[in-house]
Amino acid sequence: MPDLGLLLDVDGPIASPVTRSIAIPSIADDLVTLVGAGVPVAFITGRSSEFIEQQVVQKLLAHGLADALQRPGARMFGVFEKGGAWAAITPGGMAPVTVDESVAPSDSLISDIRMLVRDRFADTMFFDETKRAMISVEQNHEVEASVYLKAQSHFDRAAFDVLVDHGIGVYHRERVAPDVNGSVTFRLDSTIISTDIESVLLDKDRGAQRALEYFAAAGELPHRWRSVGDSRSDYKMADFLHGSGYETAHVDVRPSDGVLEKPYPVITEGAAVHDEAGAIFLRYWVEKLGLA
């Protein structure tokens, strides 16, 4: 088996941030080729299992994933909502999804954020009804990025206040409001297309740990790993790998956000960004492993 494992964010390196689906055919082809060769591949994403099933897994199945996953040593796994849910990916598609109910927001908070979006922000964003362990509010597809980002700043402030009204300790960038016990249990995490309201226990390092536990139960782990993402929080996948003693490098497909100084190599793909950079990265490994 190749000495390589991959932990992949989805939005950016795999799915286009514009179409929010796999838009470059070689990405699907190369992922299927790598999995079939025995490279363990995990998607570590804030997206829901439903989104990954529809926008990623179904596309991969159309490119031959079912056959690839039936080969010896083939493994693919999904960690959704930053570790709040997870499932194996099988020749038949997504296996039953496990949800960590202990980190999920209350029904009353979900209802109030849904109402906030409906009453004040529906022209620029929508409430993601597919999430089960966090709350996500996403840019409407037809809205320009500049228009959305302006509205997002107003939404973030309003959502922050809703959490405070619920007595929840919350953090967002430089703004912190502890609960009556002095604790902060939720955060608002804003990206270029969404705001997530999530337990502080959820993050990409938790997702990476979950994926490696699954892979280890299914077979021997490679020593060399690469993580790929488009935001600073994605570096936490590599942080976990490096801290666990694996040979690690992280691929940043949106370096304009600021490349972090790390004790492991950080790779960029020249002027290519987002899924164009993801496609270059995957094709590099297909060729390097002699699979082209």
C-alpha positions as CSV (number, residue, x, y, z in Angstrom):
1,M,0.0,0.0,0.0
2,P,1.3,3.6,-0.7
3,D,2.7,5.3,2.3
4,L,0.2,8.2,2.2
5,G,-3.0,9.2,3.9
6,L,-5.2,12.2,3.1
7,L,-7.4,14.4,5.3
8,L,-9.3,16.8,3.1
9,D,-11.5,19.8,3.8
10,V,-14.3,19.9,1.2
11,D,-15.3,23.5,0.5
12,G,-12.3,25.0,-1.3
13,P,-9.9,22.2,-2.1
14,I,-12.5,19.7,-3.4
15,A,-15.8,21.5,-4.0
16,S,-15.8,24.9,-5.7
17,P,-16.7,27.7,-3.4
18,V,-18.8,29.1,-6.3
19,T,-20.8,26.0,-7.4
20,R,-20.4,24.2,-4.0
21,S,-19.9,21.0,-5.8
22,I,-17.0,19.1,-7.5
23,A,-16.5,21.3,-10.6
24,I,-13.2,19.9,-11.9
25,P,-13.6,16.3,-13.2
26,S,-10.0,15.3,-12.5
27,I,-10.6,15.8,-8.7
28,A,-13.2,13.0,-8.8
29,D,-11.1,10.8,-11.0
30,D,-7.9,11.2,-8.9
31,L,-9.7,10.7,-5.6
32,V,-11.1,7.4,-6.9
33,T,-7.7,6.4,-8.2
34,L,-6.0,7.1,-4.9
35,V,-8.6,5.3,-2.8
36,G,-8.5,2.3,-5.1
37,A,-4.7,2.2,-4.7
38,G,-5.0,1.9,-0.9
39,V,-4.6,5.5,0.2
40,P,-7.0,6.2,3.1
41,V,-9.0,9.3,2.4
42,A,-11.1,11.2,4.9
43,F,-13.2,14.3,4.3
44,I,-13.0,16.5,7.4
45,T,-15.6,19.1,6.9
46,G,-18.1,21.5,8.5
47,R,-20.6,20.4,6.0
48,S,-23.5,18.0,6.8
49,S,-23.5,14.3,5.9
50,E,-26.4,15.1,3.5
51,F,-24.3,17.7,1.6
52,I,-21.3,15.3,1.3
53,E,-23.6,12.4,0.2
54,Q,-25.2,14.5,-2.5
55,Q,-22.4,16.8,-3.7
56,V,-19.3,14.6,-3.2
57,V,-20.1,10.9,-2.7
58,Q,-22.6,10.6,-5.5
59,K,-20.2,12.3,-7.9
60,L,-17.4,9.9,-6.9
61,L,-19.7,6.9,-7.3
62,A,-20.3,8.1,-10.9
63,H,-16.5,8.1,-11.4
64,G,-16.1,4.5,-10.2
65,L,-15.8,4.8,-6.4
66,A,-17.8,1.6,-5.8
67,D,-15.3,-0.5,-7.6
68,A,-12.3,1.3,-6.0
69,L,-13.7,0.7,-2.5
70,Q,-13.9,-3.0,-3.1
71,R,-10.2,-3.4,-3.6
72,P,-8.0,-4.6,-0.8
73,G,-7.0,-1.9,1.7
74,A,-9.4,0.7,0.3
75,R,-10.8,3.1,3.0
76,M,-12.8,6.3,2.8
77,F,-14.4,8.1,5.7
78,G,-16.4,11.2,6.4
79,V,-16.3,13.5,9.4
80,F,-19.1,16.1,9.2
81,E,-19.9,19.2,11.2
82,K,-16.3,19.4,12.4
83,G,-16.5,16.2,14.4
84,G,-20.1,16.3,15.4
85,A,-21.1,13.5,13.0
86,W,-19.3,10.8,11.1
87,A,-19.8,7.8,8.8
88,A,-17.9,5.3,6.7
89,I,-18.2,5.7,2.9
90,T,-18.9,2.4,1.3
91,P,-19.4,1.0,-2.2
92,G,-23.1,1.6,-1.7
93,G,-22.6,5.2,-0.6
94,M,-22.8,6.7,2.9
95,A,-23.1,4.3,5.8
96,P,-25.5,5.2,8.7
97,V,-24.4,8.4,10.3
98,T,-23.5,8.7,14.0
99,V,-24.3,12.1,15.6
100,D,-22.7,13.3,18.8
101,E,-25.8,14.7,20.5
102,S,-23.7,16.0,23.5
103,V,-22.4,18.9,21.4
104,A,-25.7,19.8,19.6
105,P,-27.4,23.1,20.2
106,S,-30.8,23.2,21.9
107,D,-34.0,23.1,19.9
108,S,-35.0,26.5,21.2
109,L,-31.7,28.1,20.1
110,I,-32.0,26.4,16.6
111,S,-35.6,27.8,16.4
112,D,-34.5,31.4,17.3
113,I,-31.6,31.5,14.8
114,R,-33.9,30.1,12.1
115,M,-36.4,32.9,12.9
116,L,-33.6,35.5,12.9
117,V,-32.6,34.4,9.4
118,R,-36.2,34.3,8.1
119,D,-37.2,37.7,9.5
120,R,-34.0,39.8,8.8
121,F,-31.5,38.1,6.5
122,A,-33.4,35.9,4.1
123,D,-32.4,38.1,1.1
124,T,-28.7,37.2,1.5
125,M,-28.5,33.9,3.4
126,F,-30.4,30.7,4.3
127,F,-30.6,28.4,7.3
128,D,-29.1,25.0,6.6
129,E,-31.7,22.5,7.7
130,T,-29.4,19.5,7.1
131,K,-27.1,20.2,10.2
132,R,-27.6,18.0,13.2
133,A,-24.7,18.9,15.6
134,M,-24.3,22.6,14.8
135,I,-26.2,25.6,13.3
136,S,-25.1,26.9,9.9
137,V,-26.3,29.9,8.0
138,E,-25.0,30.1,4.4
139,Q,-24.8,32.7,1.6
140,N,-27.6,32.5,-0.9
141,H,-26.1,31.2,-4.2
142,E,-27.3,34.2,-6.3
143,V,-25.9,36.8,-3.9
144,E,-22.6,38.5,-4.7
145,A,-19.9,37.8,-2.2
146,S,-19.4,41.5,-1.3
147,V,-23.1,41.9,-0.5
148,Y,-23.2,38.7,1.6
149,L,-20.1,39.6,3.6
150,K,-21.6,42.9,4.5
151,A,-24.8,41.3,5.7
152,Q,-22.9,38.5,7.4
153,S,-21.3,41.0,9.8
154,H,-24.7,42.2,10.9
155,F,-26.0,38.6,11.2
156,D,-23.0,37.6,13.3
157,R,-23.7,40.4,15.8
158,A,-27.4,39.6,16.0
159,A,-26.7,35.9,16.4
160,F,-24.2,36.6,19.1
161,D,-26.9,38.5,21.0
162,V,-29.3,35.6,20.6
163,L,-26.9,33.2,22.2
164,V,-26.3,35.6,25.1
165,D,-30.1,35.9,25.6
166,H,-30.1,32.1,25.9
167,G,-27.5,32.3,28.7
168,I,-24.9,30.6,26.6
169,G,-21.2,31.6,26.9
170,V,-20.1,32.5,23.4
171,Y,-17.0,33.6,21.5
172,H,-16.7,35.4,18.1
173,R,-13.3,36.7,17.0
174,E,-12.5,39.4,19.5
175,R,-15.9,39.4,21.2
176,V,-16.5,37.1,24.2
177,A,-19.5,36.8,26.5
178,P,-19.1,34.1,29.2
179,D,-22.1,32.5,30.8
180,V,-23.1,33.0,34.5
181,N,-20.4,30.4,35.4
182,G,-17.7,32.1,33.5
183,S,-17.7,29.5,30.8
184,V,-17.7,29.8,27.0
185,T,-19.3,26.8,25.4
186,F,-20.2,28.0,21.9
187,R,-18.5,30.0,19.2
188,L,-19.5,31.7,16.0
189,D,-17.1,30.7,13.2
190,S,-17.4,32.9,10.1
191,T,-16.1,31.8,6.7
192,I,-16.3,33.4,3.3
193,I,-19.7,31.7,2.6
194,S,-21.2,30.9,6.0
195,T,-21.4,31.4,9.7
196,D,-21.3,28.3,11.9
197,I,-22.7,28.3,15.5
198,E,-21.0,25.4,17.2
199,S,-19.8,23.8,20.4
200,V,-16.2,24.8,21.3
201,L,-15.5,21.1,21.4
202,L,-15.9,20.8,17.7
203,D,-12.9,21.5,15.3
204,K,-10.8,20.0,12.6
205,D,-8.4,18.3,15.0
206,R,-11.3,16.4,16.6
207,G,-12.3,15.3,13.1
208,A,-8.8,14.2,12.3
209,Q,-8.6,12.1,15.4
210,R,-12.0,10.5,14.6
211,A,-10.8,9.6,11.1
212,L,-7.6,8.0,12.2
213,E,-9.3,5.9,14.8
214,Y,-11.6,4.6,12.0
215,F,-8.7,3.9,9.7
216,A,-6.6,2.2,12.4
217,A,-9.5,-0.2,13.2
218,A,-9.7,-1.1,9.5
219,G,-6.0,-1.7,8.8
220,E,-2.5,-0.5,9.1
221,L,-1.9,3.3,9.0
222,P,0.6,5.0,6.7
223,H,3.3,7.1,8.3
224,R,3.1,10.0,5.8
225,W,0.0,12.2,5.8
226,R,-1.2,15.3,4.0
227,S,-4.0,17.6,5.0
228,V,-5.6,20.1,2.7
229,G,-7.8,23.1,3.5
230,D,-8.6,26.7,2.7
231,S,-8.8,28.3,6.2
232,R,-6.7,28.7,9.3
233,S,-8.8,26.2,11.2
234,D,-7.9,23.5,8.7
235,Y,-4.3,23.6,10.0
236,K,-5.6,21.8,13.0
237,M,-5.8,18.6,11.0
238,A,-2.1,18.8,10.5
239,D,-1.5,19.8,14.1
240,F,-3.1,16.6,15.2
241,L,-1.2,14.5,12.7
242,H,2.1,16.1,13.7
243,G,1.4,15.8,17.4
244,S,0.7,12.1,16.9
245,G,4.1,11.5,15.4
246,Y,3.2,11.2,11.7
247,E,5.2,12.7,8.9
248,T,3.0,15.7,8.1
249,A,2.6,18.6,5.7
250,H,-0.4,20.8,5.2
251,V,-1.6,22.2,1.8
252,D,-3.1,25.7,2.1
253,V,-5.3,26.4,-1.0
254,R,-6.2,29.9,0.1
255,P,-2.9,31.4,1.3
256,S,-4.2,34.9,1.0
257,D,-5.9,34.3,4.4
258,G,-2.4,34.1,5.9
259,V,0.0,31.2,5.9
260,L,0.7,30.0,9.4
261,E,4.1,29.2,10.8
262,K,4.1,25.6,11.8
263,P,6.7,22.9,12.8
264,Y,5.7,20.9,9.6
265,P,5.9,22.0,6.0
266,V,3.1,24.2,4.6
267,I,2.6,23.8,0.9
268,T,0.9,26.2,-1.6
269,E,0.3,25.5,-5.3
270,G,1.7,28.7,-6.8
271,A,-0.9,31.1,-8.0
272,A,-3.6,28.4,-8.0
273,V,-6.3,28.6,-5.3
274,H,-9.3,26.7,-4.1
275,D,-10.3,23.6,-6.1
276,E,-7.8,24.5,-8.9
277,A,-5.0,24.0,-6.2
278,G,-6.8,20.9,-4.9
279,A,-6.8,19.4,-8.4
280,I,-3.0,20.1,-8.8
281,F,-2.3,18.5,-5.4
282,L,-4.3,15.3,-6.1
283,R,-2.8,14.9,-9.6
284,Y,0.7,15.3,-8.2
285,W,0.2,12.3,-5.9
286,V,-1.5,10.2,-8.6
287,E,1.6,10.7,-10.7
288,K,4.2,10.4,-7.9
289,L,2.7,7.1,-6.8
290,G,2.8,5.9,-10.4
291,L,-1.0,5.6,-10.7
292,A,-1.5,7.8,-13.8
